[in-house]
Amino acid sequence: MAKGDKFYFENFASCTEIAKKAASYLVKSLESYDPASIEVMLVEMHKIEHTADQKKHELNEALAKAFVTPVDREDLDMLSHTIDDVTDKLEEILQKFYIYNVQSVTPAVIEFAKNLVRSCELLCALMAEFENFKRSKKIRDYIIELNDVEEECDRLYLKSMRELTLNSSDVLTTISQREIFECFEACADACEHVSECVGSVIMKNT
């Protein structure tokens, strides 16, 4: 593989590591949640998200100058955006806690956040293998496992939303918790979407 080609795969690997860092920070923030510190949490999370944006811009600049790319440049651009979307949505989850002035977290929220860490860990493993997609025997397993985690997130989302409907008597709490769980669900979907994009690129190029 040409040195220039390697850059794209290294960039994707770096971006998934940043997503994992964001997910881990989300768990840390929620496990020791202090509403008085939410603005500090947002600043720290945005620093992580900004690093991801910088990596995405680096890839965009490389694509703009490249004459030949290892796979279609449209696919490389698509992957870059889908990986960045994961980090964006992780930041959005924490922003919802700020917007709705959430005072405490539930065990289900922390469980959901830990599932996102697991998804991001699998994305890291997937991208570490992606460079060798024509020979790798692990990529398919990672894609399947990501789907399994996303299905677990679906179950947790449905269960949490039902419990919220049955047990919440406060309208604002209902609205805020619903929006937060919808953000969690969207982030889980974004993780799975990265794996689907990888699968699509592999199918086109093998």
N, C-alpha and C positions, 0 to 999 in steps of 0.2 A: 504494500500500500504506500502511495506517495505521501511524503511528509505533509503536504498541504491537505490531503484528504484526512489525515489523522486529526487535524485541528477540529473538524466538525464533531467527531465522536468524543474527543476530549471535552469540548464545550458542552455537549449534552450531558456527559458524566458530571461535570462541575455543576451544571444547573440542577440536576437531580439531587446532588449533595446539598445544595443550598435549600432546596425544597424540604429535604429531610431535616435540616437545621431549623427551618421555620416551624415544621410540625413538632419537633422536639421542644422548641421554645414555647409553643402553644400549650403543650402538656404541662411543662414546668410552670407556666403562668397560671393555669387553671388549678393545678394541684395545690398551689399556695396562694390562691386567689385573694387579692385585697383590692376592693373597689377604689380605695384611695390612691392606689398605684397604677391605675389603668392607663393614664397618660404616659407614664414611664414605659409601660409594656408596649404601648403603641409605637413609641419612638424606637425601641429596640427592634420590634418586628419590622418596622419600615426600613431600618438599616439593612436587615437581611433581604427584604424585598428589593431594595435599591441595588444591592449586589447582583441579584438575579437579572434585573433590567440591564445592568452594565454588560453582563455576559451575553444577553440576547442582542444587544447593540453590536457587540464584537462580531457575533456570527453574521448579523445583517450586513455589516461592512465587508466581511470576507466574501459573502455571497455576491455582493454588488461588484466586486473586483474579479471574482473567479471566472476563468474561461472554461474549465472542466471541473465537475464535482463528482464525488463518489457515487451518488444517486441523484435523481432529479432535484434541481435546486428548489422546485416547488415543495417537494417532500421534506427537504431539510428545513425550509422556512416553516412549514406546517408543524413539524416536530418541535422546533424552537418555540413557537407560539403556544403549543399545547402544554409543554413543560412549564413555561412561564405562567400559564394560567393556573397551575396548581399552587404556586407560591402566592400569586395574587389572591386566590380564594382563601388561603390560610390567613393572610392578613385581614381579609374581609370578615372572617369569623370574629377575630378579636375586635375589629371595629364595631361590630354589632353589640358587643358587651359595653363598649363606650357609649354608643348612640342611645341605648336603652337603659343606661345607668344600672346595669345588673349588679345586684348586691351579693349574690351567692351562686355557686354552681352545684349542679346535681351530679350524682355518680354516673348517670347516663352520658352527660356531656364529656366527662373525663374519659369514659370508655370509648366514645366516638373519636375523641382526639387521639387516643392511643391506636385506634384502628388506622387513622391517617398516617401516623408514624410508621406503622407496619407497611402501608401502601407505598410510602416514600422510600422505605428501605428496599422494597422489591423493585421500585423504579431504578434505584441506584444499581442494584444487581443486574437488572435488565440492560441498563445503558453501559455497564462495564463489559457486557457480552456483545453489545450491538455491533461493535467494530468487526467482529468475526461472525456476522450473522449467517454467512453462507456455510459455515462449518459448525457453528455452535449447537450443542445438544441440550442446552439449558434454557434457551430463550422461551421455548414453548411452555415449559413448566412454570416459568416466572409469569407469563401472560395468564395462564390458567389460575395461578395462585392469586394474582391481582384481581381476577374476576371473582374468586371466592371471597376475598376480603370485601369487595364492593357489595356482594350479596349479603354479607354479614352486616354491613352498614345499612343496607336497605331494610333488613329485619329490625335493626335497632331504631331506625327512623320511624317505621310504622308503629312499633311498640311505644316509642316515646311520644309520638303525636297522639296516639289513642289515649295514653295515660293523661296527657295534658288536657285533652278534650273532656275526659271523665272527671278529673280531679281539680282543675283550676277554676276558681271562682272570680279571679281578678282579670279584667279584660286586657290591661296593659301587659301583665305577666304572660297571658296566653299569646298575645301578639308577638312579644319579644322572644319568647321561647320558640315559637313557631318559626320565626325568621332565622333564629340561630340554628335550629335543626335543619332548616332548608339550606343554609350555608354549608353546614357539615356535609349534607347529602350531595350538594353541588361539587364540593371538593373531592369527595369520594368518586363521583362520576368523572371528574377531570383527571384523576389518577388513572382510572380505567381507560379513558380516552387516549392517553399517551400510549398505553400498551396496544390499543387497537390500531393506532397510527403506525407503531413499529411493525405490527403484524402485516399491515397493508403494504408498507415499504418492502418488507421481506418478500411478500408474495409477488410484487412487481419485479423484483430483482434476482429471483432465483428460478 
